[in-house]
């Protein structure tokens, strides 16, 4: 874009310079031709010219001779006053002679030459017999074949004009051309026939502005030429300058070549620098990012190496140290969580409700006193299973089916106490979910919570329902009762405790919720709502994708 803009600006400057050159040369040429025209007109009415042409035969010899000498000097003055004048002469038919600046010819001009030089009204120039003239006839109005009394003919030097035209441009391959009226004649400083032919063919289509100037372009033999031309209304001719465009724009062409070389060099440097950045910065960073993503997925065995002793080598070493330290910290945190779970389980196991123990033994006492041995056997059997499960401290997790059997033992003991006042219904565990490992004491605390806060105060029609439902991505265990002691405020408080990030409650429902989330993740846990039967509904969620 810079080069193209510079080319346009340079072309514009060159055109302006060409216009200036044309204008200066044309004004100078007009001035020289006007001087010739002025002297010519003076001579048309000069006494010596008038007398020689009309009264020569009446003049004494001495006077006639003296008049001839004065005319020769005046013609010599006209010739020497202008560089472009080759010869000045006057044709006098009366005496049958042609007087020149330094001689005279005894033979008058041929009539056809006189007629050609005296009948031009469109232009001051007359091109005749391969020669260029400025002429004047006396009298100026001619009728028919009648010849003028005398004719002044100023022949212009074509060689001098061509020489001055060749000095206008100063650029190799350039030149200047004088074009006569309707291309009647053409003078140029350099001989280039093909170019002159092309310009002559193009000249009828020249467009002139208000100042009589114009510009164009012509192509000859694969070379493009810039044309600038100007018309002289005084001389009824045009001056044209032509320049080979390649010669004028050669510096710009060189700059274009250098620009392309610089661009190629810059692209090479950019590609090389980009590869260096890729190899020394981007690739190590990408390697580090891949390692970080592996760490993000839980792979703490990743180690990265860097061959160079630079900043990335230090970063890699620190990354490896960080991964090692992170593995140690995660192991410590994991062991801490396990210890916490075990401590919470043991705390929960130690929190045996003394009222449940007292009520169980009191029921056993009443059955023994009533000698109801079958129920005594039944309750003692369930009590043994119940406390055997509690005292097995070596196992932190048990299959879901075992956990359900422990919960059933608790329910059977409670049913001895409540008799027909409480109706309990169980659904079957889905076969694919029986072996899912769950934290110990998961179901029993929830059922115990239902008896203690929902069913214990009811005098009749107490109902407890435990359902197992398998979904696409989770196992749902629902425990709901029809107790009437659950208020909306209590339900809202329970939900708030389970949603809190820091849970300080370590018993009952909150304890089970926390242990489930520790084992199965944030999608596991409890959801508490009001049951359709009127009491509390606790939904226990276990994600299936992490089962076992």
Buried (B, 14 or more C-beta within 10 A) or exposed (E): EEBEEBBEEBBEEBBEBBBEBBBEBBEEBBEBBEBBBEBBEEBBEBEBBBBBBBEBEEBEEEBBEEBBEBBBEBBBEBBEEBEBBBBBBBBBBBBEBBBBBEEBEEEBBEEEBBBBBBEBEEBBBBBBEEBBBBBBBBEEEBEEEEBBBBBBBBBBBBEBBBEBBBEBBEBEBBBBBBBBBEEBBBBBBBEBEEBBEBBEEBBEEBEEEEEBBBBBEBEBEEBEBBBBBBBBEEBBBBBBBBBBBEBBBEEBEEBBEEEEEEEEEEEEEEEEEEEEEEEBEEEBEEBBEEBEEBBEEEEBEBEBEBEEEEEBBEBBEEBBEEBEEEEEEEEEEEEEEEEBBBEBBEEBBEBEEEEBEEBBEEBBEBBBEEEBEEBBEBBBEBBEBBBEBBEEEEEBBBBBEBBBBBBBBBBBBBBBBBEEBBBBEBEEBEEEBBEBBBBBBBBBBBBBBBBBBBBBEBEEEBBBBBBBEBEEEBBBBBBBBBBEBBEEEEBEEBBEBBEEEEBEBBEBBBBBBBBBBBBBEEEBBBBBEEBEBBBBBBBBBBBBEEBE
